[in-house]
Amino acid sequence: MAIEEIEYGSLASSTLINNNFKDLQAQITALSLRISANIENIQQNTNDIASLSRRVTKLEEKS
């Protein structure tokens, strides 16, 4: 489903308006899920970098 444009000055049916809101809600939900997944990936990458940094620091201390 896609959001249907309602021409200025026209009468829109409640079905059309409800379908537009449902589509918009679905798009927002999908975007929110993608953002959440990206946040999790960023957090994991940050943790991996911090871990690698600690390992490098330990190796440097041994040298």
N, C-alpha and C positions, 0 to 999 in steps of 0.2 A: 504494500500500500504506500502511496505517496501523498504528501500534503497537496490538496487541490486549492488553487487560487480562487478566491471569491471576488468577482468583479465588483468594483466600487459602485455602490448604489443599488446593487442587486439584492434580492431576498435569498438568503441561503437557508437551506433546510437544516433542521436540527441534526439529521443524519450526517450531512456533509460536515457540519461543524464538529460533531462528536467524533467522526472519523479523523478529522484533522487533528483534534486534541489527542486521540489515541495514538496516531502516528507520531506526533511530536513527543508524547510520553515514551514511546518505544525508542525513538532516536536518543532521547536524553538518557534513558536507562542503558542503552548500548554504549553511549559515550562514557557514562559513569563507570561501567565495567571495564572499558579499555583504560581509562585513567587509573583505576584501582590496580589493574594488572601492571601498568607502567610504573606506578609508585612502588609496588612490590619488587619489580625488577631493579629499580634504582636503589632501593634499600638493600637488596641482596648484593648488587654491585658495590655499593659503598662498604658493606661488611667485608666483602672479598678483598677490596683494596686495603682496608684497615688491617686485615689479617696478613696480607702480603707485606704491608709496611712493617708490621711487627716482626715478621720473619726476616726481612732484610736488615732491620735494626739489630736483631740478635746475631745475624751473620757478621755484620760490621763490628759488633762488640767482640766477637771471637777473633777477628783479624788483628 
